[in-house]
Amino acid sequence: MTQKDTEMIVRQRIRGLRLARSWTLDTLASRCFISASTLSRIETGHQRITLEQLVAIAKALGTSLDQ
């Protein structure tokens, strides 16, 4: 598995968890203190996700980094 494959899986997982909760980008963004536009770019692959952002997103979604 390449780094690109891993990043794609992480992006899909973030989006899937967000949608499973019926949260908008704005809702998740406000919960993890990231702008909605940045979160959108992360989900669509137009921006790389930093570890700091990933930790904040996972915490907001109530999940761990390994899940």
N, C-alpha and C positions, 0 to 999 in steps of 0.2 A: 504494500500500500504506500503510495507516495504522499508527500505533504499536501499536494493539491487535492487528492482524494480525501484525506483527513479533514481539510478545511471545508470541503463541500459537505461532508457528513455533519460537521459541527453546524454549519449554516442551516442545513435542512432540519437538524434537530432543534435549533433555536426557533425557527419559524414554526415547526410542528408543535412544539410545546406552547408557544404563544397562541397559536390558533386553537389548540385544544382547550385553552382557557377562555377562548372568545375575546382575547385582548387585542386591541388595535396596536399599531406601532407606537402611538402616543402613550398608551397605557403602560406598555413595557418600558418605553424610554423614560417616562417619569419615575418609574419604580427603580431603575438602575442608574439614573442621573446621566443618561446619554441622550443626545438630541435624536429626535425621530428620524431626521434625515441621515444621520450617521448610522443608526440602527438599520435603516432601509438599505443603505449601501453595504453594510456588513452582510445582511441576509441575502442580497443579490450578488455578492462577490465583487462589488466594485470598490471595496475597501477591505484591507486585511484587518483582522481582529487582533487586538493586543491582549496580552494575558490579563491586564488590569480590567479591560472591558469584559472579557470572558468571565472573570470571577464575579463582576457586578451583575452580569446578565444571569448567570447560574444562580446566584443568591436571590435575585428578584423572581426567578422562576421556581424557586424552592427545590433546586436540584443540585447535585454535586458535579464537579468537573468531569469525573470519570463516567458519569451517566450520559 
